[in-house]
């Protein structure tokens, strides 16, 4: 059966079998950030965005994406690099196998809740499996990223306020 969908912003068509899983399709199409972990929808390694919402691609039939948009980590490089640097800085990427799914879920969290609390972070990311880190480094990385993001926003607001003040004084 033929399906057509957007993959990382690019329209693609693919011939698939009716029982093809989304994880197998996107990996066949070169999106190797999508990992096969548990195959039971419990580890988060296969997370992709389907119409901007996180889904576990090991439990989605590929036929369901016909006419829709799928985004993998390959399609979010700039956003992922910015955040991923904070995870790496905290030593939370020991083997790196879980990083793509973890980053996809963290980015989904930030889109839903720009500045989540520590408890909200833990709850949202509870389904991500990491056998190396114990999750503390990942949590520290997220909190450091959020602090950086808040400071960046505050600095931008202060600059805008200063520019407005200068313009008012010129009048």
Secondary structure, DSSP 8 states (H G I E B T S, - for coil): -EEEEEETTEEEEEE--TT-BHHHHHHHTT-TTS----SSS-S-TTEEEETTEEEEGGGSBGGGGTTSEEE-GGGGHHHHHHHHHHHHHTT--SS-TTHHHHHHHHHHHHHH-TT--HHHHHHHTTT---SSS-SHHHHHHHHHHHHHHHHHHHHHHHHHHHHHHHHHHH-
